[in-house]
Amino acid sequence: MSEKINCGHCGMMLYHGEEIARRLYMRAIPSEETVLGFYGNACPRCKGALSLETVKVEIKGRRTHAR
Ligand SMILES: [Zn+2]
């Protein structure tokens, strides 16, 4: 599973990598909010405020369970 976080204002990619929920398990990154904190909770491109409400979080991966 991989995860991507984009600014909801301008679309700037803020994070792309291993799913954060899995990293949480490994204690590498506590949460999405920590990633936003790396940027001072502001988008480096458009200076828009970053929060879980304003960013787009996309999680991609194979679904192993049947639909
Ligand atoms: Zn932005």
N, CA, C, O and the ligand as a Tripos MOL2 file, in Angstrom:
@<TRIPOS>MOLECULE
protein
  269   267    68     0     0
PROTEIN
NO_CHARGES

@<TRIPOS>ATOM
      1 N           0.8450   -1.1960    0.0000 N.3       1 MET1
      2 CA          0.0000    0.0000    0.0000 C.3       1 MET1
      3 C           0.8790    1.2430    0.0000 C.2       1 MET1
      4 O           1.8720    1.3140    0.7230 O.2       1 MET1
      5 N           0.5090    2.2030   -0.8030 N.am      2 SER2
      6 CA          1.2360    3.4640   -0.7990 C.3       2 SER2
      7 C           0.2500    4.5990   -0.5520 C.2       2 SER2
      8 O          -0.9520    4.4730   -0.7880 O.2       2 SER2
      9 N           0.7850    5.6890   -0.0790 N.am      3 GLU3
     10 CA         -0.0650    6.8100    0.2860 C.3       3 GLU3
     11 C           0.4880    8.0940   -0.3170 C.2       3 GLU3
     12 O           1.7000    8.2970   -0.4040 O.2       3 GLU3
     13 N          -0.4220    8.9380   -0.7210 N.am      4 LYS4
     14 CA         -0.0420   10.2030   -1.3250 C.3       4 LYS4
     15 C          -0.8540   11.3010   -0.6680 C.2       4 LYS4
     16 O          -2.0620   11.1650   -0.4690 O.2       4 LYS4
     17 N          -0.1830   12.3850   -0.3340 N.am      5 ILE5
     18 CA         -0.8740   13.5370    0.2450 C.3       5 ILE5
     19 C          -0.5900   14.7420   -0.6320 C.2       5 ILE5
     20 O           0.5640   15.1020   -0.8640 O.2       5 ILE5
     21 N          -1.6560   15.3570   -1.1150 N.am      6 ASN6
     22 CA         -1.5210   16.5520   -1.9470 C.3       6 ASN6
     23 C          -2.2130   17.7260   -1.2820 C.2       6 ASN6
     24 O          -3.2050   17.5670   -0.5710 O.2       6 ASN6
     25 N          -1.6710   18.9070   -1.5280 N.am      7 CYS7
     26 CA         -2.3220   20.1320   -1.0640 C.3       7 CYS7
     27 C          -3.6920   20.2400   -1.7220 C.2       7 CYS7
     28 O          -3.8160   20.0690   -2.9350 O.2       7 CYS7
     29 N          -4.7050   20.5190   -0.9380 N.am      8 GLY8
     30 CA         -6.0480   20.6510   -1.4820 C.3       8 GLY8
     31 C          -6.2640   21.9580   -2.2070 C.2       8 GLY8
     32 O          -7.2600   22.1240   -2.9100 O.2       8 GLY8
     33 N          -5.3300   22.8960   -2.0410 N.am      9 HIS9
     34 CA         -5.4570   24.2140   -2.6790 C.3       9 HIS9
     35 C          -4.8130   24.2140   -4.0680 C.2       9 HIS9
     36 O          -5.4420   24.6240   -5.0440 O.2       9 HIS9
     37 N          -3.5550   23.7530   -4.1580 N.am     10 CYS10
     38 CA         -2.8210   23.8530   -5.4220 C.3      10 CYS10
     39 C          -2.3990   22.4920   -5.9630 C.2      10 CYS10
     40 O          -1.8960   22.4140   -7.0840 O.2      10 CYS10
     41 N          -2.5840   21.4390   -5.2120 N.am     11 GLY11
     42 CA         -2.2560   20.1080   -5.6990 C.3      11 GLY11
     43 C          -0.8100   19.6930   -5.4810 C.2      11 GLY11
     44 O          -0.4220   18.6120   -5.9220 O.2      11 GLY11
     45 N          -0.0100   20.4960   -4.8300 N.am     12 MET12
     46 CA          1.3840   20.1560   -4.5730 C.3      12 MET12
     47 C           1.4980   18.8620   -3.7830 C.2      12 MET12
     48 O           0.8040   18.6670   -2.7850 O.2      12 MET12
     49 N           2.3860   17.9760   -4.2430 N.am     13 MET13
     50 CA          2.5720   16.7190   -3.5260 C.3      13 MET13
     51 C           3.3690   16.9630   -2.2500 C.2      13 MET13
     52 O           4.4710   17.5100   -2.2800 O.2      13 MET13
     53 N           2.7970   16.5510   -1.1500 N.am     14 LEU14
     54 CA          3.4390   16.7830    0.1480 C.3      14 LEU14
     55 C           4.0640   15.5150    0.6980 C.2      14 LEU14
     56 O           5.0310   15.5650    1.4580 O.2      14 LEU14
     57 N           3.5110   14.3940    0.3130 N.am     15 TYR15
     58 CA          4.0370   13.1180    0.7940 C.3      15 TYR15
     59 C           3.6690   12.0440   -0.2010 C.2      15 TYR15
     60 O           2.5580   12.0220   -0.7300 O.2      15 TYR15
     61 N           4.6130   11.1510   -0.4510 N.am     16 HIS16
     62 CA          4.3160   10.0010   -1.2850 C.3      16 HIS16
     63 C           5.2100    8.8770   -0.8120 C.2      16 HIS16
     64 O           6.4350    8.9810   -0.8750 O.2      16 HIS16
     65 N           4.6190    7.8290   -0.3520 N.am     17 GLY17
     66 CA          5.4410    6.7340    0.1310 C.3      17 GLY17
     67 C           4.6060    5.6650    0.7740 C.2      17 GLY17
     68 O           3.4210    5.4940    0.4880 O.2      17 GLY17
     69 N           5.2500    4.9700    1.6310 N.am     18 GLU18
     70 CA          4.5810    3.8810    2.3380 C.3      18 GLU18
     71 C           3.3930    4.4400    3.1150 C.2      18 GLU18
     72 O           3.4420    5.5450    3.6570 O.2      18 GLU18
     73 N           2.3450    3.6570    3.1520 N.am     19 GLU19
     74 CA          1.1420    4.0740    3.8620 C.3      19 GLU19
     75 C           1.4800    4.4600    5.2990 C.2      19 GLU19
     76 O           2.1350    3.7090    6.0210 O.2      19 GLU19
     77 N           1.0250    5.6370    5.6970 N.am     20 ILE20
     78 CA          1.3940    6.1510    7.0110 C.3      20 ILE20
     79 C           0.8460    5.2850    8.1350 C.2      20 ILE20
     80 O           1.4840    5.1410    9.1780 O.2      20 ILE20
     81 N          -0.3320    4.7080    7.9270 N.am     21 ALA21
     82 CA         -0.8880    3.8440    8.9620 C.3      21 ALA21
     83 C           0.0480    2.6830    9.2590 C.2      21 ALA21
     84 O           0.1300    2.2060   10.3900 O.2      21 ALA21
     85 N           0.7600    2.2330    8.2120 N.am     22 ARG22
     86 CA          1.7140    1.1520    8.4310 C.3      22 ARG22
     87 C           2.9580    1.6720    9.1350 C.2      22 ARG22
     88 O           3.5410    0.9930    9.9800 O.2      22 ARG22
     89 N           3.3510    2.8830    8.7740 N.am     23 ARG23
     90 CA          4.4990    3.4810    9.4550 C.3      23 ARG23
     91 C           4.1700    3.7420   10.9090 C.2      23 ARG23
     92 O           5.0300    3.6680   11.7880 O.2      23 ARG23
     93 N           2.9060    4.0480   11.1410 N.am     24 LEU24
     94 CA          2.4770    4.2440   12.5190 C.3      24 LEU24
     95 C           2.7890    2.9860   13.3240 C.2      24 LEU24
     96 O           3.2510    3.0360   14.4630 O.2      24 LEU24
     97 N           2.5170    1.8720   12.6830 N.am     25 TYR25
     98 CA          2.7930    0.6000   13.3310 C.3      25 TYR25
     99 C           4.2820    0.4580   13.6180 C.2      25 TYR25
    100 O           4.6830   -0.0760   14.6520 O.2      25 TYR25
    101 N           5.0940    0.9460   12.6820 N.am     26 MET26
    102 CA          6.5460    0.8720   12.8530 C.3      26 MET26
    103 C           7.0810    2.0590   13.6500 C.2      26 MET26
    104 O           8.2810    2.1550   13.9080 O.2      26 MET26
    105 N           6.1850    2.9530   14.0340 N.am     27 ARG27
    106 CA          6.5320    4.1390   14.8170 C.3      27 ARG27
    107 C           7.4800    5.0780   14.0880 C.2      27 ARG27
    108 O           8.2280    5.8230   14.7200 O.2      27 ARG27
    109 N           7.4500    5.0460   12.7610 N.am     28 ALA28
    110 CA          8.3160    5.9350   11.9910 C.3      28 ALA28
    111 C           7.6610    7.3070   11.8400 C.2      28 ALA28
    112 O           8.3030    8.3320   12.0670 O.2      28 ALA28
    113 N           6.4010    7.3260   11.4610 N.am     29 ILE29
    114 CA          5.6470    8.5730   11.3390 C.3      29 ILE29
    115 C           4.3450    8.3840   12.1110 C.2      29 ILE29
    116 O           3.5440    7.5180   11.7600 O.2      29 ILE29
    117 N           4.1230    9.1720   13.1440 N.am     30 PRO30
    118 CA          2.9260    8.9590   13.9750 C.3      30 PRO30
    119 C           1.6150    9.1420   13.2230 C.2      30 PRO30
    120 O           0.6830    8.3690   13.4430 O.2      30 PRO30
    121 N           1.5080   10.1310   12.3490 N.am     31 SER31
    122 CA          0.2250   10.3700   11.6790 C.3      31 SER31
    123 C           0.4190   11.3310   10.5200 C.2      31 SER31
    124 O           1.4910   11.9130   10.3510 O.2      31 SER31
    125 N          -0.6300   11.4900    9.7240 N.am     32 GLU32
    126 CA         -0.6200   12.4590    8.6340 C.3      32 GLU32
    127 C          -0.3110   13.8680    9.1560 C.2      32 GLU32
    128 O           0.3760   14.6520    8.5010 O.2      32 GLU32
    129 N          -0.8270   14.1640   10.3330 N.am     33 GLU33
    130 CA         -0.6180   15.5040   10.8760 C.3      33 GLU33
    131 C           0.8660   15.7920   11.0930 C.2      33 GLU33
    132 O           1.3040   16.9380   11.0020 O.2      33 GLU33
    133 N           1.6320   14.7420   11.3800 N.am     34 THR34
    134 CA          3.0770   14.9130   11.5510 C.3      34 THR34
    135 C           3.7190   15.3200   10.2320 C.2      34 THR34
    136 O           4.6200   16.1590   10.2020 O.2      34 THR34
    137 N           3.2470   14.7160    9.1370 N.am     35 VAL35
    138 CA          3.7650   15.0680    7.8190 C.3      35 VAL35
    139 C           3.4600   16.5410    7.5260 C.2      35 VAL35
    140 O           4.3070   17.2720    7.0130 O.2      35 VAL35
    141 N           2.2430   16.9590    7.8580 N.am     36 LEU36
    142 CA          1.8700   18.3560    7.6340 C.3      36 LEU36
    143 C           2.7250   19.2680    8.4980 C.2      36 LEU36
    144 O           3.0420   20.3910    8.1060 O.2      36 LEU36
    145 N           3.0930   18.7840    9.6650 N.am     37 GLY37
    146 CA          3.9450   19.5540   10.5630 C.3      37 GLY37
    147 C           5.3390   19.7700    9.9900 C.2      37 GLY37
    148 O           5.9950   20.7610   10.3110 O.2      37 GLY37
    149 N           5.8080   18.8270    9.1220 N.am     38 PHE38
    150 CA          7.1110   19.0050    8.4750 C.3      38 PHE38
    151 C           7.1270   20.2980    7.6640 C.2      38 PHE38
    152 O           8.1710   20.9300    7.4950 O.2      38 PHE38
    153 N           5.9550   20.6770    7.1660 N.am     39 TYR39
    154 CA          5.8370   21.8750    6.3370 C.3      39 TYR39
    155 C           5.3790   23.0810    7.1590 C.2      39 TYR39
    156 O           5.0470   24.1250    6.5990 O.2      39 TYR39
    157 N           5.3630   22.9390    8.4620 N.am     40 GLY40
    158 CA          4.8790   24.0340    9.3040 C.3      40 GLY40
    159 C           3.3850   24.2530    9.1340 C.2      40 GLY40
    160 O           2.8810   25.3530    9.3600 O.2      40 GLY40
    161 N           2.6740   23.1930    8.7310 N.am     41 ASN41
    162 CA          1.2380   23.2460    8.4920 C.3      41 ASN41
    163 C           0.8530   24.3000    7.4560 C.2      41 ASN41
    164 O          -0.2500   24.8460    7.4990 O.2      41 ASN41
    165 N           1.7680   24.5850    6.5230 N.am     42 ALA42
    166 CA          1.4580   25.4970    5.4280 C.3      42 ALA42
    167 C           2.1010   24.9600    4.1630 C.2      42 ALA42
    168 O           3.2320   24.4740    4.1880 O.2      42 ALA42
    169 N           1.3730   25.0490    3.0570 N.am     43 CYS43
    170 CA          1.8890   24.5510    1.7960 C.3      43 CYS43
    171 C           3.0820   25.3920    1.3490 C.2      43 CYS43
    172 O           2.9910   26.6190    1.3320 O.2      43 CYS43
    173 N           4.2060   24.7530    0.9840 N.am     44 PRO44
    174 CA          5.3860   25.5180    0.5540 C.3      44 PRO44
    175 C           5.1710   26.2370   -0.7690 C.2      44 PRO44
    176 O           5.8970   27.1830   -1.0720 O.2      44 PRO44
    177 N           4.1970   25.8160   -1.5610 N.am     45 ARG45
    178 CA          3.9760   26.4600   -2.8530 C.3      45 ARG45
    179 C           2.9650   27.6020   -2.7580 C.2      45 ARG45
    180 O           3.2480   28.7240   -3.1780 O.2      45 ARG45
    181 N           1.7810   27.3090   -2.2030 N.am     46 CYS46
    182 CA          0.7230   28.3240   -2.2110 C.3      46 CYS46
    183 C           0.4880   28.9480   -0.8450 C.2      46 CYS46
    184 O          -0.3560   29.8320   -0.6940 O.2      46 CYS46
    185 N           1.2400   28.4820    0.1540 N.am     47 LYS47
    186 CA          1.1490   29.0100    1.5260 C.3      47 LYS47
    187 C          -0.2140   28.7640    2.1680 C.2      47 LYS47
    188 O          -0.5370   29.3500    3.2010 O.2      47 LYS47
    189 N          -1.0030   27.8990    1.5510 N.am     48 GLY48
    190 CA         -2.2970   27.5830    2.1180 C.3      48 GLY48
    191 C          -2.1440   26.7610    3.3850 C.2      48 GLY48
    192 O          -1.1910   25.9920    3.5180 O.2      48 GLY48
    193 N          -3.0630   26.9150    4.3030 N.am     49 ALA49
    194 CA         -3.0220   26.1610    5.5460 C.3      49 ALA49
    195 C          -3.2500   24.6850    5.2660 C.2      49 ALA49
    196 O          -4.1320   24.3090    4.4930 O.2      49 ALA49
    197 N          -2.4420   23.8620    5.9070 N.am     50 LEU50
    198 CA         -2.5810   22.4220    5.7400 C.3      50 LEU50
    199 C          -3.2080   21.8130    6.9820 C.2      50 LEU50
    200 O          -2.7390   22.0180    8.1010 O.2      50 LEU50
    201 N          -4.2690   21.0660    6.7630 N.am     51 SER51
    202 CA         -4.8640   20.2960    7.8400 C.3      51 SER51
    203 C          -5.4910   19.0710    7.2050 C.2      51 SER51
    204 O          -5.5690   18.9740    5.9800 O.2      51 SER51
    205 N          -5.9250   18.1600    8.0050 N.am     52 LEU52
    206 CA         -6.5320   16.9580    7.4470 C.3      52 LEU52
    207 C          -7.7970   17.2910    6.6670 C.2      52 LEU52
    208 O          -8.2610   16.4870    5.8580 O.2      52 LEU52
    209 N          -8.3580   18.4830    6.9090 N.am     53 GLU53
    210 CA         -9.5580   18.8910    6.1740 C.3      53 GLU53
    211 C          -9.2140   19.4910    4.8190 C.2      53 GLU53
    212 O         -10.0380   19.4510    3.9040 O.2      53 GLU53
    213 N          -8.0010   20.0510    4.6700 N.am     54 THR54
    214 CA         -7.6820   20.7700    3.4370 C.3      54 THR54
    215 C          -6.7510   20.0080    2.5040 C.2      54 THR54
    216 O          -6.5720   20.4140    1.3560 O.2      54 THR54
    217 N          -6.1570   18.9200    2.9630 N.am     55 VAL55
    218 CA         -5.3000   18.1440    2.0610 C.3      55 VAL55
    219 C          -6.0840   16.9580    1.5060 C.2      55 VAL55
    220 O          -7.0990   16.5330    2.0580 O.2      55 VAL55
    221 N          -5.5610   16.4400    0.3800 N.am     56 LYS56
    222 CA         -6.1650   15.2510   -0.2090 C.3      56 LYS56
    223 C          -5.2700   14.0560    0.0930 C.2      56 LYS56
    224 O          -4.1010   14.0330   -0.2910 O.2      56 LYS56
    225 N          -5.8130   13.0890    0.7680 N.am     57 VAL57
    226 CA         -5.0670   11.8850    1.1070 C.3      57 VAL57
    227 C          -5.5670   10.7520    0.2280 C.2      57 VAL57
    228 O          -6.7600   10.4490    0.1960 O.2      57 VAL57
    229 N          -4.6420   10.1380   -0.4780 N.am     58 GLU58
    230 CA         -4.9950    9.0570   -1.3950 C.3      58 GLU58
    231 C          -4.1800    7.8260   -1.0080 C.2      58 GLU58
    232 O          -2.9510    7.8650   -0.9490 O.2      58 GLU58
    233 N          -4.8780    6.7600   -0.7530 N.am     59 ILE59
    234 CA         -4.1990    5.5140   -0.4070 C.3      59 ILE59
    235 C          -4.4560    4.5020   -1.5140 C.2      59 ILE59
    236 O          -5.6010    4.1880   -1.8390 O.2      59 ILE59
    237 N          -3.3590    3.9950   -2.0900 N.am     60 LYS60
    238 CA         -3.4870    3.0420   -3.1770 C.3      60 LYS60
    239 C          -2.8550    1.7290   -2.7630 C.2      60 LYS60
    240 O          -1.8630    1.6950   -2.0350 O.2      60 LYS60
    241 N          -3.4410    0.6690   -3.2360 N.am     61 GLY61
    242 CA         -2.8540   -0.6180   -2.9390 C.3      61 GLY61
    243 C          -3.7810   -1.7240   -3.3860 C.2      61 GLY61
    244 O          -4.9530   -1.5050   -3.6910 O.2      61 GLY61
    245 N          -3.2340   -2.8910   -3.4150 N.am     62 ARG62
    246 CA         -4.0500   -4.0250   -3.7920 C.3      62 ARG62
    247 C          -4.9910   -4.3890   -2.6600 C.2      62 ARG62
    248 O          -4.5960   -4.4650   -1.4970 O.2      62 ARG62
    249 N          -6.2030   -4.6040   -3.0150 N.am     63 ARG63
    250 CA         -7.1750   -5.0680   -2.0300 C.3      63 ARG63
    251 C          -7.2090   -6.5860   -2.1090 C.2      63 ARG63
    252 O          -7.5430   -7.1610   -3.1450 O.2      63 ARG63
    253 N          -6.8700   -7.2050   -1.0350 N.am     64 THR64
    254 CA         -6.7830   -8.6680   -1.0700 C.3      64 THR64
    255 C          -8.1120   -9.3300   -0.7480 C.2      64 THR64
    256 O          -8.3530  -10.4860   -1.0950 O.2      64 THR64
    257 N          -8.9750   -8.5660   -0.0720 N.am     65 HIS65
    258 CA        -10.2620   -9.1640    0.2750 C.3      65 HIS65
    259 C         -11.2360   -9.0720   -0.8980 C.2      65 HIS65
    260 O         -11.1990   -8.1090   -1.6640 O.2      65 HIS65
    261 N         -12.0880  -10.0510   -1.0360 N.am     66 ALA66
    262 CA        -13.0500  -10.0910   -2.1180 C.3      66 ALA66
    263 C         -14.1450   -9.0620   -1.9170 C.2      66 ALA66
    264 O         -14.4930   -8.7330   -0.7820 O.2      66 ALA66
    265 N         -14.7040   -8.5390   -3.0390 N.am     67 ARG67
    266 CA        -15.7490   -7.5500   -2.9400 C.3      67 ARG67
    267 C         -17.1000   -8.2140   -2.9170 C.2      67 ARG67
    268 O         -18.1220   -7.5320   -2.8360 O.2      67 ARG67
    269 ZN         -0.7210   24.3980   -1.9840 Zn       68 ZN68
@<TRIPOS>BOND
     1     1     2 1
     2     2     3 1
     3     3     4 2
     4     3     5 am
     5     5     6 1
     6     6     7 1
     7     7     8 2
     8     7     9 am
     9     9    10 1
    10    10    11 1
    11    11    12 2
    12    11    13 am
    13    13    14 1
    14    14    15 1
    15    15    16 2
    16    15    17 am
    17    17    18 1
    18    18    19 1
    19    19    20 2
    20    19    21 am
    21    21    22 1
    22    22    23 1
    23    23    24 2
    24    23    25 am
    25    25    26 1
    26    26    27 1
    27    27    28 2
    28    27    29 am
    29    29    30 1
    30    30    31 1
    31    31    32 2
    32    31    33 am
    33    33    34 1
    34    34    35 1
    35    35    36 2
    36    35    37 am
    37    37    38 1
    38    38    39 1
    39    39    40 2
    40    39    41 am
    41    41    42 1
    42    42    43 1
    43    43    44 2
    44    43    45 am
    45    45    46 1
    46    46    47 1
    47    47    48 2
    48    47    49 am
    49    49    50 1
    50    50    51 1
    51    51    52 2
    52    51    53 am
    53    53    54 1
    54    54    55 1
    55    55    56 2
    56    55    57 am
    57    57    58 1
    58    58    59 1
    59    59    60 2
    60    59    61 am
    61    61    62 1
    62    62    63 1
    63    63    64 2
    64    63    65 am
    65    65    66 1
    66    66    67 1
    67    67    68 2
    68    67    69 am
    69    69    70 1
    70    70    71 1
    71    71    72 2
    72    71    73 am
    73    73    74 1
    74    74    75 1
    75    75    76 2
    76    75    77 am
    77    77    78 1
    78    78    79 1
    79    79    80 2
    80    79    81 am
    81    81    82 1
    82    82    83 1
    83    83    84 2
    84    83    85 am
    85    85    86 1
    86    86    87 1
    87    87    88 2
    88    87    89 am
    89    89    90 1
    90    90    91 1
    91    91    92 2
    92    91    93 am
    93    93    94 1
    94    94    95 1
    95    95    96 2
    96    95    97 am
    97    97    98 1
    98    98    99 1
    99    99   100 2
   100    99   101 am
   101   101   102 1
   102   102   103 1
   103   103   104 2
   104   103   105 am
   105   105   106 1
   106   106   107 1
   107   107   108 2
   108   107   109 am
   109   109   110 1
   110   110   111 1
   111   111   112 2
   112   111   113 am
   113   113   114 1
   114   114   115 1
   115   115   116 2
   116   115   117 am
   117   117   118 1
   118   118   119 1
   119   119   120 2
   120   119   121 am
   121   121   122 1
   122   122   123 1
   123   123   124 2
   124   123   125 am
   125   125   126 1
   126   126   127 1
   127   127   128 2
   128   127   129 am
   129   129   130 1
   130   130   131 1
   131   131   132 2
   132   131   133 am
   133   133   134 1
   134   134   135 1
   135   135   136 2
   136   135   137 am
   137   137   138 1
   138   138   139 1
   139   139   140 2
   140   139   141 am
   141   141   142 1
   142   142   143 1
   143   143   144 2
   144   143   145 am
   145   145   146 1
   146   146   147 1
   147   147   148 2
   148   147   149 am
   149   149   150 1
   150   150   151 1
   151   151   152 2
   152   151   153 am
   153   153   154 1
   154   154   155 1
   155   155   156 2
   156   155   157 am
   157   157   158 1
   158   158   159 1
   159   159   160 2
   160   159   161 am
   161   161   162 1
   162   162   163 1
   163   163   164 2
   164   163   165 am
   165   165   166 1
   166   166   167 1
   167   167   168 2
   168   167   169 am
   169   169   170 1
   170   170   171 1
   171   171   172 2
   172   171   173 am
   173   173   174 1
   174   174   175 1
   175   175   176 2
   176   175   177 am
   177   177   178 1
   178   178   179 1
   179   179   180 2
   180   179   181 am
   181   181   182 1
   182   182   183 1
   183   183   184 2
   184   183   185 am
   185   185   186 1
   186   186   187 1
   187   187   188 2
   188   187   189 am
   189   189   190 1
   190   190   191 1
   191   191   192 2
   192   191   193 am
   193   193   194 1
   194   194   195 1
   195   195   196 2
   196   195   197 am
   197   197   198 1
   198   198   199 1
   199   199   200 2
   200   199   201 am
   201   201   202 1
   202   202   203 1
   203   203   204 2
   204   203   205 am
   205   205   206 1
   206   206   207 1
   207   207   208 2
   208   207   209 am
   209   209   210 1
   210   210   211 1
   211   211   212 2
   212   211   213 am
   213   213   214 1
   214   214   215 1
   215   215   216 2
   216   215   217 am
   217   217   218 1
   218   218   219 1
   219   219   220 2
   220   219   221 am
   221   221   222 1
   222   222   223 1
   223   223   224 2
   224   223   225 am
   225   225   226 1
   226   226   227 1
   227   227   228 2
   228   227   229 am
   229   229   230 1
   230   230   231 1
   231   231   232 2
   232   231   233 am
   233   233   234 1
   234   234   235 1
   235   235   236 2
   236   235   237 am
   237   237   238 1
   238   238   239 1
   239   239   240 2
   240   239   241 am
   241   241   242 1
   242   242   243 1
   243   243   244 2
   244   243   245 am
   245   245   246 1
   246   246   247 1
   247   247   248 2
   248   247   249 am
   249   249   250 1
   250   250   251 1
   251   251   252 2
   252   251   253 am
   253   253   254 1
   254   254   255 1
   255   255   256 2
   256   255   257 am
   257   257   258 1
   258   258   259 1
   259   259   260 2
   260   259   261 am
   261   261   262 1
   262   262   263 1
   263   263   264 2
   264   263   265 am
   265   265   266 1
   266   266   267 1
   267   267   268 2
@<TRIPOS>SUBSTRUCTURE
     1 MET1         2 RESIDUE 1 A MET
     2 SER2         6 RESIDUE 1 A SER
     3 GLU3        10 RESIDUE 1 A GLU
     4 LYS4        14 RESIDUE 1 A LYS
     5 ILE5        18 RESIDUE 1 A ILE
     6 ASN6        22 RESIDUE 1 A ASN
     7 CYS7        26 RESIDUE 1 A CYS
     8 GLY8        30 RESIDUE 1 A GLY
     9 HIS9        34 RESIDUE 1 A HIS
    10 CYS10       38 RESIDUE 1 A CYS
    11 GLY11       42 RESIDUE 1 A GLY
    12 MET12       46 RESIDUE 1 A MET
    13 MET13       50 RESIDUE 1 A MET
    14 LEU14       54 RESIDUE 1 A LEU
    15 TYR15       58 RESIDUE 1 A TYR
    16 HIS16       62 RESIDUE 1 A HIS
    17 GLY17       66 RESIDUE 1 A GLY
    18 GLU18       70 RESIDUE 1 A GLU
    19 GLU19       74 RESIDUE 1 A GLU
    20 ILE20       78 RESIDUE 1 A ILE
    21 ALA21       82 RESIDUE 1 A ALA
    22 ARG22       86 RESIDUE 1 A ARG
    23 ARG23       90 RESIDUE 1 A ARG
    24 LEU24       94 RESIDUE 1 A LEU
    25 TYR25       98 RESIDUE 1 A TYR
    26 MET26      102 RESIDUE 1 A MET
    27 ARG27      106 RESIDUE 1 A ARG
    28 ALA28      110 RESIDUE 1 A ALA
    29 ILE29      114 RESIDUE 1 A ILE
    30 PRO30      118 RESIDUE 1 A PRO
    31 SER31      122 RESIDUE 1 A SER
    32 GLU32      126 RESIDUE 1 A GLU
    33 GLU33      130 RESIDUE 1 A GLU
    34 THR34      134 RESIDUE 1 A THR
    35 VAL35      138 RESIDUE 1 A VAL
    36 LEU36      142 RESIDUE 1 A LEU
    37 GLY37      146 RESIDUE 1 A GLY
    38 PHE38      150 RESIDUE 1 A PHE
    39 TYR39      154 RESIDUE 1 A TYR
    40 GLY40      158 RESIDUE 1 A GLY
    41 ASN41      162 RESIDUE 1 A ASN
    42 ALA42      166 RESIDUE 1 A ALA
    43 CYS43      170 RESIDUE 1 A CYS
    44 PRO44      174 RESIDUE 1 A PRO
    45 ARG45      178 RESIDUE 1 A ARG
    46 CYS46      182 RESIDUE 1 A CYS
    47 LYS47      186 RESIDUE 1 A LYS
    48 GLY48      190 RESIDUE 1 A GLY
    49 ALA49      194 RESIDUE 1 A ALA
    50 LEU50      198 RESIDUE 1 A LEU
    51 SER51      202 RESIDUE 1 A SER
    52 LEU52      206 RESIDUE 1 A LEU
    53 GLU53      210 RESIDUE 1 A GLU
    54 THR54      214 RESIDUE 1 A THR
    55 VAL55      218 RESIDUE 1 A VAL
    56 LYS56      222 RESIDUE 1 A LYS
    57 VAL57      226 RESIDUE 1 A VAL
    58 GLU58      230 RESIDUE 1 A GLU
    59 ILE59      234 RESIDUE 1 A ILE
    60 LYS60      238 RESIDUE 1 A LYS
    61 GLY61      242 RESIDUE 1 A GLY
    62 ARG62      246 RESIDUE 1 A ARG
    63 ARG63      250 RESIDUE 1 A ARG
    64 THR64      254 RESIDUE 1 A THR
    65 HIS65      258 RESIDUE 1 A HIS
    66 ALA66      262 RESIDUE 1 A ALA
    67 ARG67      266 RESIDUE 1 A ARG
    68 ZN68       269 GROUP 0 **** ****
